[in-house]
Amino acid sequence: MATKQKIITKPSNVPVENEEARVRNDRQAVFQLVRDLVQAQCERGDEELTKRLWQDVADREIDLDRVINLMYTCSFHEDDNEMTKVDETYQKTGLVG
C-alpha cells in the first residue's frame, strides 16, 4: 500500500536583496579566480600557481566549464561588464561562447 507524503515547503527567510548580493559576491569571486588563472596559466606560465588555483576551483566546487568559458571567451578579463554578459549567457543556456 502506497502512502502519500505531504511535502511542506517553507518560504525562504533570505530577503531577495541578500540573495542578489550573494550572487554578485559569488560572481566576483569566480571572476577573480578566472583573472588569476589567466595570469598564472596564460601570461606567466606558472605551473605551481596554476595547479593551486585549479585546486581552489575544485575545492569551491565551481563549474569547470563556467571557468573555462570565462577564460577563453572573454577578450578583456578586467571588464566586469563583458565577464558578466558571458557568464549570464552561460548560466542561462549552458552554452559556451
Order of alpha helices (4+ residues) and beta strands (2+ residues): alpha-alpha-alpha-alpha
